[in-house]
Amino acid sequence: MSRLARGTSPTVREGSLNDALEAPEPAVARFWNSYVYWLPPALLGLGLTLVYLNPFIGDWDGLDYTISSLKGEPSPMALGRSLFTHFNFALYTFAHKISGVGPENAYLLFKFAVVAQVPLAIAMCWILARDLTRSLLAATLAALMIAVCPVIVLYGSQVMTEVPSLWLLAAALIVHLRGLKSRRLGLVLAGAALLGLAVNLRETNAFYFPWLVFAPFVTGWKFDRRTIGIVTTSLLAFILFAAGPFALWFALSAGYRAQWHIWFESGRSEAARHPLALSNLKPFFAYFFLVSPVVFVTLPFAFVNEWRRRGLTVLLLAAGVGLFANAILILNYSTVINWRYFVTGLPVLAPLAANYLLSLGTSRLKSPRRAVASITALILVVALTMGLLLRTRIHDYRERLVFAKDYIERLRVLPNDAVVMAGFATVAVTYWRGIGVGQWLHIGTGAGFPAGNLQERIEGHLRAGQRVFIDVDPRWWQPCSWQAGEIRELVAIDPHFRFRQVMPTIYEIRLTTDASATDRPHLEKLLPENRAEEVKKCF
């Protein structure tokens, strides 16, 4: 009889994979002896990340993190993500002293540090799923769902906190749950502290606080003064580690306070442009679906099935908290324009979905092995289909990042202190300035766009003696959503200025008194109505 059949930890040496899949599962298996289960999803996630390796830093946040990491400071965004930036700073300091890595290549260190954490995050989610479901097979299916999640694949090679926050969130829940089950107060408080640190990496993790309140009672703790005291202490530890580093920097650094207030006002401005409305439900459900179609479709049935069969279990509570964390995103304007936040609830939603599918498949196919094979095929086919459907958008997105990486060649043609309007390429302008290559200023896009005051902003720079340039390359001005509004305002400035061409797509903006500026940038070509094919690609 194999060790699996005897209810102990499985090993591949004592049986084939098929035997292992069909054998009864132990309540808790040792992690390293279970590599046949967690290693394939972890390697698949790593492989997909390398296939879609980001050509540059990544999204806007990645730029900010890179510059903050080089300075050894927290980001001015939200709670600062100081855990992330200071780790990167230590990494860069070491690499700079050992091999002379310069600031222009520091982003490579930070990016590949995130890549290395992809299999760690998937393995950590596997452990969490195993602890919640007490099933090796369900945990493996859950890890597979996470491994093919497009957010993990695309952001696993960016200087972003999605992957680091994912594994730290899973680790926090693992430690806290084991502390609750073993009645070890130290582990309970350690889990709460780790959950707070996960908030420091990604603020949406704060919505897991109900877990700290309800999990003790679901795991059998008595509703008495001692338990209430432990719950209260856990919440205090959670808040301390979540907001403590930010509070210290905010209190001690006037420069940081000034930068943070700029970010806060920019956020308020952008929130005003995307008010809470019923129409937000459409992108909300669309993004939720895209993060993991199999999980999204399965969830309603999985919740009902778990409740009917077992009542309020730890698995059901965890999934409920994850669903709450995702649902509350509807209150933030970012829900309308960004899908990556919906990965927040995935570590605890995937186990419930996987457990339900495994139970259903085993019942229908009369074999756990056949059920696992069928569900695995389903997950992979859906992931492949989504990849094919989104391949054009992914290609365009990656192509823009390639051009942003090489944007320094265009900037070198301009004066070192020029004011640049470059739409999406603003990320490159601020990056090269941030690492000290130039002193370029910019009129940004998104939260940095002077909506309603663009003409006045340009005139202010010109009257101050600064030279202003605009890059009309259509790749930098996407005719979608809120960006279309920026394009219309951009086109509206045409009659109020003169233009002088300095590069194929770059024009210097001059006052109307400059008779020597006689070139036409044809800004109207950027309008959505003149770019029908590109508008079709808008989500």
N, C-alpha and C positions, 0 to 999 in steps of 0.2 A: 504493500500500500504506500502511495506517495505521501510526502509531508503535507501536501494540500488536502488530501483525503483525511489525514489525521487531524486537520484543523490548525496546523502550525504554518509558519512563514514559508511561502513557496520559493523554490529555486528552479532555474531552468535546467540545471544539471540532472535533476532527478525526474525529468519528464519533458515531453515535448510541449510546445506552446498549445497545441490542441488539447492535450490532456489537462494542462493547467487551466484552460478556459472552461472546460467542462466540469472540473472538480469543484466540490464545495469550497466556499471561501472562508478564510479565517476571520475572526472578528476584527483583529488589528494585525496587519502584517508589517514586518520590518521593512523600512524604506529601501535599503540597499539590496535586499534579497528580492525585492519586487520590481527590479529594473526592467523586466520584460514588459511591465505594464506602463510605467511612466516614461521610460526612455524614448520609445517611438514617437509619442506626441511632442516631447521636448525637442528631439532632433528634427522632426518635421517643422515645428515652429521656427527653429534656428535656420533651417534650409530655406524656408519661404522668406524669412527676413533677409537673408543674403541674396536671394534672387531679386528681391525688390529693394536692394540696398539704396539708401537715399544718396543722391549725388552731391548734396551739399549739407547744410546744417538742418534744414527742415522748415517748419512753420515759423510764424512770427515769434512765438514764445522761445523757440530754440535759439534764435538770435540773441534775445535778451539774456537767456541763461548762459550763453557762451561768453558774452561780454562780462556779465556779473561773475562768472566763474574765474575769468582771467584776473579780475580785480580782487577776488576773495571776499565778495560781498553777497548778501542775499539779493534776489531779484526784487525790484520795486512792485511787482505784481502780487496782489492778494497777500498771503501770509509769508511771502518771500522765498519759499522752497529752499531755505538755507542749507538743509541737509544735502540737497542735490548740488547746489553751487559750491559748497565747501568741500565736498568729496571731489568734485571736478578740479577745484583749485589745488588740492593736495596732489591729485594725479598729475596735473600739469607741472606743478613745482618740481615733483620728482623727475618727470620725463625731461624737463628743461635742464635740470642739473646733470642728469645722467647722459643724455644724448643730444642736448642742445635744441630740442623742439622749440620752434618759434611760435609767437601768438597767431600767425596766419595759418598754422597747421594744428592749433590746439583743438579745433572742433573735431578733428579726426579721432583724437584720444577720447573725447567726450562721447562721440557717436559710437565708437566701437565698445566703449564701456557699457553702453545701453544694449548693444547687440549681445554682449556676453551675458547679460541679465535675462535675455528672452527665455532660454531653457530653464534658468533658475525660477523665473516667474511661473512657467508652465508646470514645473515639478512641484512648486509650492502649492499651486492651485490643485494639483492632483492629490497632494496630502490632505488638503482641506476637504476636497470632495470625498476622499476615502473616509475621513473622520466623520463627515456628515452622513454619508450613505452606508458606511460600514460594508462597502462593496468594492473590491478591486476593479471589477469590470465596469461598474457605473463610474468610478473615479477616472478610469482610462477614457471612457467616452466623453466625460465632462472635459478632461484635459485636451482631448482632440478638438472639441468645439472651440475651446479657447485658443488652441494652436492655429486654427484656420481663421480666426476672427480677423477681418481686414484691418481693424485698428491696431492690433498687435503686429500684424505683418508690416503695415506701412509706417507705423511709428516706432517699431522696434529698432530702427536704424537712424533715428533722429535724436538730436540733443533735446529730448523732451522727457517728461516725468511719467508718462503713461505706464511704461513697463516697470520702472522702479517702484512706483506707487502700488502697482498690482501685486508684486510679490511681497511687499511689506504689509499690505492689507491682508493678504492671505495668511502670512506668518502671524500677524496679530490675532486673527480669528482662531488660528490653530492653537496658539499658546493660551489664549483666554478660555477656549472650549476645554482644553485638557486640564486647565486649572480648575474649572467648574466641576468636571467629572471626577477628578481626583481629590477635590476639596482642598487644594493647595492655594492658600491665599497669595503667596508670592507669584505664582504663575498667573493668577487672575489679575493682579495689579500690573504685572509685566505686560500682559496682553493688552490691557487698557492703555498703557504707556506707548506700546508699539502702534496701536491704532491712532493715537494722537500724532505720532511721528509720520504715519501714513497721510494724515491730514496736511501735515507740513509739505508733503510732496504733491498732493492733489486735494484741493479743498472739498471736492464732492465726497470724499471719504468721510467727512464729518457727519453725513447723513446716516452713518452706521451706528450712531449713538444709541438708538433704541435697542440694539443688540445687548449693550452693556446693562440696560435696565431689565429686559425681559428674559434673557438667556439663563440667569441663575434659577429662576422659578421653573422654567421649562425643563431644566436638567435635574429638578428634584429638590432644590433648596427650599427650606421653609420660609414662609412669609413672616419673619420676626424681626426684632430690633437689630440683631447681629447681621442678618442678610441685608437689611436696608442700609446699615452702616457701610457694609462692604460695597454695595452698589454706589452709594454716595462717594465713597473714597475712589472707586474706579472712575467715576465721572470726573472727579477733580483731577486725577492723574491724567486722564484723557485730555482735558482742557489745558492743563499745564504743558504737556508735551506738544499739543497742537499749536497753541498760541504763544507759549513762553519764548521761544527764540525770536519770533517776530516782535513781541512786546519789548524785549531787551534792545534790539536794534532800533526800534521806533523811539524808545525813550532816550537812548544814549547818543544817537547820531542825527544831528540836524539835517545833514545832507540827505540821509536816507528818508527822513520825514518829508522833505521837499519833493524828492522823486516819487514817493508813494502817493502824495497828494495829486501830483500830475497824473499818475496812473488812475487814481480814483476818479478824478474829474473826466478823464478820457472815457472811463467805463460808464459814467453817468451819461455822458454825451451819446455814446453808442447805444446805451439802453433806451434812451429817448427816441432813437431812430428805429428801434425794434420793440415797440410797446407790446405788452401782454395782450393777446387777442385770441379769439376762438380759432382763427386761421392758423395759429401756431401748432395746433394739434396735427395738422398734416405733416410738416417736417418732423415733429416729435415722433410720431409712429413710424414714419419712413426711416429715420435714423436708427430708431430702436430696432427695427426689422433688419436693417443692413448690417448692424453689428454682429448679429447671429440669427439668421433666418430660422434655423431649426429650433433654437431656444425660444424665439418669439412665438412661433406657431404652436409649439408644444405647451407653453406655460399654462394657459387656462385649464387644459385637461390635467396637467400634472398637479396643479394646486388642488383641484377638486378631488382627484384620485387619492392624493396623500391624506387629505382631510377625512375622506370617507373611510379609508383603510386604517389609519393610525391616529387620527386626531392631530392635536397640536404637538408636533415633534420638533426636535432641534433642526432637522432638515427643512421643515416647513417654515419655522421661524426665521431661519437664515435667509431663505428665499424671499420671504415677506419683507424682511429688512432691505434686501437688495432691490426688490421691486419698488419699495418706498424711496430708496436712494435715487433710482432712475426717474420715478414719477415726479419727484419734487423738482427735477430739472426744468419742468415746464414753466416754472416761475422765473427762470433766468433767460435773458434775451439770447444767450449763446445757443440755446436749443434750436433757434431758427437758422443759425448759420454754421453750426459745427456739430459733427457727429461723434467725435472721439470721447465726449464725456459719458456716452451711454455704455462705455465699457465698465463703468463704476460698479454696476450690480452683477456683472457677468460671473465673477468667481463663486457666487452663491446661487445664482439662477441656473447655471449650467448643471450643477449636481442634481438639482430637482428634476430638470428636464431629462437628463441622462438616466436617472433612476427610474423615471416613469417609462421611458422608451425601452429600457432593458426589461422591465417587468412585463410590459405589453408584448414585446417581441418574444420573450421566453414563453409566455402563455400561448401565443399564436403559433410559434414555430416549434414548440416542444423541446427546445435546446438552447441553452445560454450561448453556445458557440455560434449557432446559426443566427441568433439574435444579434450578437456582437458584430458578426460579419455584415449583416444587413444594415444595421445602424451606422457602422463605419462607412459603408458604401454610400449611404444616404448623405452623411455629413460631407464626405469628400465630393460627391457629385454636386451637391448644392454649392459648396465652396468654389468648385471649378466653374459652375454656371455663373455665379456672381462675379467671379474674376473675368470671365469672358464678356459679360454684360458691361462691366465697369472698365474694361481694359483701355478704351479710348480716353476716358476721363483720367485714369491713372497715368497713362502715357503723357497726356497734356500737362498734368500736374508735375510729373517728374521732369519733363522737358523745360518747363519754366524754371525749375530749381537749377538745372544745368546752366541755363542762361544767366541766372542770378549769380551763380558761382563765378562765371567769367565776366561779370559786369564791371569788374575793376578796369578792364581794357577800355571801356567807354568812359569811365570816370577819369582816367588819366588824361584824356583829351581836354577835359574841362578845367577851369581854374580850381586850385586846391581848396578854395573857400566858397565855391559856387553853391547856390540854392537849387536843388534838383527836385523836379516832379517826375516820378517814375512809376507810379502805380504799384503793382505787385513787386517790382524790383526795388522798392524803397527798402526792403529787408536787406538787400545787398549794399545799398548806400550807407545805411546805419551800421552795418557790420564792419565795412572797411574803415569807416570813421572810428568805430568803437575800438578797433585794435590798433589805431594810431597811424594808419596809412595816409589818411587825408583829414581835412577839416570840413568836409562838405556838410551843408545843412540840407534839410529837405522839407517839402510840403507833402505830408504823408497821405495815406489812404486809410479807409476804415475809421477807427476812433481818432486818428490824427488828421483827418480831412476837415478843413474849415468850412463845413457845410453852410451855405448862405453867405459866406464871406470870402470866397476864393479870390475874387477880383481885388478886394481891399487888401488881402494878405499879400498878393503879388505886388501891388502898388506900394505897399509899405516897405517891402524888401528893396524895390527899385529906387525909391526915394532915399533909402538909407545908403545907397551906393553899392548895393550887392547885385551881382549878376545872377539872373534866374534862367534856368533851362528846363525844357520839358521834353521828355522822351515819348514820342507818339507811337512807338512800337505797339501794335494791337495786342501782343502777348501780355503786355503789362496791364491792359485795361479790359478786364473780362466783362462782357455785356449782360451780366446776370445779377438778379436780386438788387441789393443795395448799391452794388458797383455801377449799375446802370444810372442811378441818380447822380453819382459822381461824374460820370461821363457827360451827362447833359449839362451839368454846371461847368464842366471843362469847356465844352463846345460854346457855351454862352459867353466866355471871355474873349472869343475871337475878335469881335468888332472893336474891343477896347484896347488892343495892343497891336504892336507890329512884331514881326518875327524874322529872325536871321538864321538860316540853316548852317549848322556847324558839322553835322554828321548825317548820314542817310535818314535817321529817324529822330535826331536830336536838334531842337531849335532853341535859340536864345530868345527870350521874351524881352521886348523893348517897349518903352513908352511910345505913344503915338507921335511924339515930336521928333522921333528918330527917323528921318526920311531915308536913311541908308538901309534900313531893314525892310526888304520888299518881298521876302519869301512867304509862301503859303503852306502851313502845316496840314491843311485839310482835316481839321479836327472832326468834321462831320462824319468822316469815314469810320470813326470809332462808335457811332451811335448804334444801338441794338438793331434798329430797323434797316441798317445798311450791312448787317452781318448775320443774315438769316441762318446760315449753316452753323455758325458758332452758337447762336441762341438756342438751336435745337439740342445742343449738348448741355444746356443749363439744367440744373436739377430743380 
